[in-house]
Amino acid sequence: MITSFVVFLLAFTFIGLASARQSRKTKEDYYLASHSVPPWLVGLSAVATNNSGYMFIGVIGYTYVTGLASIWLMAGWILGDLLGSFWVHSRLRQAAGETGESSFAGVIGAWGGHFKRWQLMVAIISFVFLLAYAGAQLVAGSKALHVLLEWPTWAGAVIGAVMVALYCMAGGIRASIWTDAAQSMVMIVSMGALLLTAVDAQGGLSLVVDKMGRVEGFLDWFPKDTVLPGLAGGVLFAVGWLFAGLSVIGQPHVMVRFMTLSSADKMVRARLWYYLWFTAFYLMATGVGMLSRIFIADTGNFDAELALPTMAQELFHPVWVGLVLAGIFAATMSTADSLLLSCSAALTHDILPHKIEKPWVLKVFTVIITALALVWALLSKQSVFNLVVMAWSGLASAFAPVLLVLVFRGSLNQKQAVAMTLTGLAVALFWRWQGWHGAIYEGMPGILAGLLVYWFTSRLAWNTGEPALDDA
């Protein structure tokens, strides 16, 4: 098991280091690969980055507890993500080429009309959330190693941080994208192998369904803890997670993949790679999550987020366990390196008073940020699922309302953008603080609140016959 795991890790490391041969040693190349990445690589990289340890650890743990009703999370997420892709991705890639900016916040700020104060504010917000998100990925990796290899919980986080630092030092975003593509293949093979093996071990699909039916409420179509009962509650739950999928447009580490595409005209091909791979992987992850409830029936004393590695250990030969472990680790690293590069871009391009251009300095900052994420991971007490969703909704509430207004060619000024971001973020955090996120994903009220601020301020200016909030 350890041998196969190490072989895969060394292969990923080699792929990342090999990308350095194509480096052009510029800031644009370090953060955006000089806008030269082909569609298939963009699609596979975005899949690996989006899925992350959240899918292997968080979603499977959630499905273990919730059952069939978790399918609404998947359906809402993918549909919302697809809508966002139709509206935003091509326009964002075009804006990235026209503005010459190297960061996600920088592109949006320049696209809106040089929103320098908004760019600084949102960069600080995104830096904090991205750092927390990266820490969650390292936690996910450490949980898997703890279960499968009985290593101390800090070991996986340290190994992941070292490997991510090597990727980022080697070739920046290009190294991240190359390793993402390899990792996405390992992820889907390991998840598919576990799904088929688990069904076979239980005697086939019909017996699996029969055993699931014996678990009270496990095959119910709608989650129990919803605002409204029955179908209405299920629809509201799904709509909330549709906003979670739409929230992808507010995730710098995912959207930067589409900004690296060689041409905006190739977005359809990148989208096909992304959504076909994403849907297949999500379906398999949901199936594995449901199967884990049959294999691990003691819900009282079991950490649901350890369902996948525990089941793999029961079912697989040690060589295949190493593959699953590599798949989990691949997922966490593919997202962690993306998050840390986005953190680095926010710091060196948006936050510091003088933009840094020298690649070696950018790499030093990236390593420092990786160390901060490791400290966060070692000190964190929250679950991977909760930490990822909190960071996801916070970033979405900060970015998505402004981005949607720009995409639909709304007239927007800097004070409106600031008000939209702060209001959306405050509403999302308040929603979570009140505990309402269990019924409705907090990004939904956060995004809607930001859009409502835009509507109100624009209408107020129209009624008075004065320009909307000026930038003075």
Secondary structure in CASP SS format (residue, H / E / C, confidence):
PFRMAT SS
TARGET T0000
AUTHOR 0000-0000-0000
METHOD secondary structure of the structure
MODEL  1
M C 1.00
I H 1.00
T H 1.00
S H 1.00
F H 1.00
V H 1.00
V H 1.00
F H 1.00
L H 1.00
L H 1.00
A H 1.00
F H 1.00
T H 1.00
F H 1.00
I H 1.00
G H 1.00
L H 1.00
A H 1.00
S H 1.00
A H 1.00
R H 1.00
Q H 1.00
S C 1.00
R C 1.00
K C 1.00
T C 1.00
K H 1.00
E H 1.00
D H 1.00
Y H 1.00
Y H 1.00
L H 1.00
A H 1.00
S H 1.00
H H 1.00
S C 1.00
V E 1.00
P C 1.00
P H 1.00
W H 1.00
L H 1.00
V H 1.00
G H 1.00
L H 1.00
S H 1.00
A H 1.00
V H 1.00
A H 1.00
T H 1.00
N H 1.00
N H 1.00
S H 1.00
G H 1.00
Y H 1.00
M H 1.00
F H 1.00
I H 1.00
G H 1.00
V H 1.00
I H 1.00
G H 1.00
Y H 1.00
T H 1.00
Y H 1.00
V H 1.00
T H 1.00
G H 1.00
L H 1.00
A H 1.00
S H 1.00
I H 1.00
W H 1.00
L H 1.00
M H 1.00
A H 1.00
G H 1.00
W H 1.00
I H 1.00
L H 1.00
G H 1.00
D H 1.00
L H 1.00
L H 1.00
G H 1.00
S H 1.00
F H 1.00
W H 1.00
V H 1.00
H H 1.00
S H 1.00
R H 1.00
L H 1.00
R H 1.00
Q H 1.00
A H 1.00
A H 1.00
G H 1.00
E H 1.00
T H 1.00
G C 1.00
E C 1.00
S C 1.00
S C 1.00
F H 1.00
A H 1.00
G H 1.00
V H 1.00
I H 1.00
G H 1.00
A H 1.00
W H 1.00
G H 1.00
G C 1.00
H C 1.00
F C 1.00
K H 1.00
R H 1.00
W H 1.00
Q H 1.00
L H 1.00
M H 1.00
V H 1.00
A H 1.00
I H 1.00
I H 1.00
S H 1.00
F H 1.00
V H 1.00
F H 1.00
L H 1.00
L H 1.00
A H 1.00
Y H 1.00
A H 1.00
G H 1.00
A H 1.00
Q H 1.00
L H 1.00
V H 1.00
A H 1.00
G H 1.00
S H 1.00
K H 1.00
A H 1.00
L H 1.00
H H 1.00
V H 1.00
L H 1.00
L H 1.00
E C 1.00
W C 1.00
P C 1.00
T H 1.00
W H 1.00
A H 1.00
G H 1.00
A H 1.00
V H 1.00
I H 1.00
G H 1.00
A H 1.00
V H 1.00
M H 1.00
V H 1.00
A H 1.00
L H 1.00
Y H 1.00
C H 1.00
M H 1.00
A H 1.00
G H 1.00
G C 1.00
I H 1.00
R H 1.00
A H 1.00
S H 1.00
I H 1.00
W H 1.00
T H 1.00
D H 1.00
A H 1.00
A H 1.00
Q H 1.00
S H 1.00
M H 1.00
V H 1.00
M H 1.00
I H 1.00
V H 1.00
S H 1.00
M H 1.00
G H 1.00
A H 1.00
L H 1.00
L H 1.00
L H 1.00
T H 1.00
A H 1.00
V H 1.00
D H 1.00
A H 1.00
Q C 1.00
G C 1.00
G C 1.00
L H 1.00
S H 1.00
L H 1.00
V H 1.00
V H 1.00
D H 1.00
K H 1.00
M H 1.00
G H 1.00
R C 1.00
V C 1.00
E C 1.00
G C 1.00
F C 1.00
L C 1.00
D C 1.00
W C 1.00
F C 1.00
P C 1.00
K C 1.00
D C 1.00
T C 1.00
V C 1.00
L C 1.00
P C 1.00
G H 1.00
L H 1.00
A H 1.00
G H 1.00
G H 1.00
V H 1.00
L H 1.00
F H 1.00
A H 1.00
V H 1.00
G H 1.00
W H 1.00
L H 1.00
F H 1.00
A H 1.00
G H 1.00
L H 1.00
S H 1.00
V H 1.00
I H 1.00
G H 1.00
Q C 1.00
P H 1.00
H H 1.00
V H 1.00
M H 1.00
V H 1.00
R H 1.00
F H 1.00
M H 1.00
T C 1.00
L E 1.00
S C 1.00
S C 1.00
A H 1.00
D H 1.00
K H 1.00
M H 1.00
V H 1.00
R H 1.00
A H 1.00
R H 1.00
L H 1.00
W H 1.00
Y H 1.00
Y H 1.00
L H 1.00
W H 1.00
F H 1.00
T H 1.00
A H 1.00
F H 1.00
Y H 1.00
L H 1.00
M H 1.00
A H 1.00
T H 1.00
G H 1.00
V H 1.00
G H 1.00
M H 1.00
L H 1.00
S H 1.00
R H 1.00
I H 1.00
F H 1.00
I C 1.00
A C 1.00
D C 1.00
T C 1.00
G C 1.00
N C 1.00
F C 1.00
D C 1.00
A H 1.00
E H 1.00
L H 1.00
A H 1.00
L H 1.00
P H 1.00
T H 1.00
M H 1.00
A H 1.00
Q H 1.00
E H 1.00
L H 1.00
F C 1.00
H C 1.00
P H 1.00
V H 1.00
W H 1.00
V H 1.00
G H 1.00
L H 1.00
V H 1.00
L H 1.00
A H 1.00
G H 1.00
I H 1.00
F H 1.00
A H 1.00
A H 1.00
T H 1.00
M H 1.00
S H 1.00
T H 1.00
A H 1.00
D H 1.00
S H 1.00
L H 1.00
L H 1.00
L H 1.00
S H 1.00
C H 1.00
S H 1.00
A H 1.00
A H 1.00
L H 1.00
T H 1.00
H H 1.00
D H 1.00
I H 1.00
L C 1.00
P C 1.00
H C 1.00
K C 1.00
I C 1.00
E C 1.00
K C 1.00
P H 1.00
W H 1.00
V H 1.00
L H 1.00
K H 1.00
V H 1.00
F H 1.00
T H 1.00
V H 1.00
I H 1.00
I H 1.00
T H 1.00
A H 1.00
L H 1.00
A H 1.00
L H 1.00
V H 1.00
W H 1.00
A H 1.00
L H 1.00
L H 1.00
S C 1.00
K C 1.00
Q C 1.00
S C 1.00
V H 1.00
F H 1.00
N H 1.00
L H 1.00
V H 1.00
V H 1.00
M H 1.00
A H 1.00
W H 1.00
S H 1.00
G H 1.00
L H 1.00
A H 1.00
S H 1.00
A H 1.00
F H 1.00
A H 1.00
P H 1.00
V H 1.00
L H 1.00
L H 1.00
V H 1.00
L H 1.00
V H 1.00
F C 1.00
R C 1.00
G C 1.00
S C 1.00
L C 1.00
N C 1.00
Q H 1.00
K H 1.00
Q H 1.00
A H 1.00
V H 1.00
A H 1.00
M H 1.00
T H 1.00
L H 1.00
T H 1.00
G H 1.00
L H 1.00
A H 1.00
V H 1.00
A H 1.00
L H 1.00
F H 1.00
W H 1.00
R H 1.00
W H 1.00
Q C 1.00
G C 1.00
W H 1.00
H H 1.00
G H 1.00
A C 1.00
I C 1.00
Y C 1.00
E C 1.00
G H 1.00
M H 1.00
P H 1.00
G H 1.00
I H 1.00
L H 1.00
A H 1.00
G H 1.00
L H 1.00
L H 1.00
V H 1.00
Y H 1.00
W H 1.00
F H 1.00
T H 1.00
S H 1.00
R H 1.00
L H 1.00
A H 1.00
W H 1.00
N H 1.00
T H 1.00
G C 1.00
E C 1.00
P C 1.00
A C 1.00
L C 1.00
D C 1.00
D C 1.00
A C 1.00
END
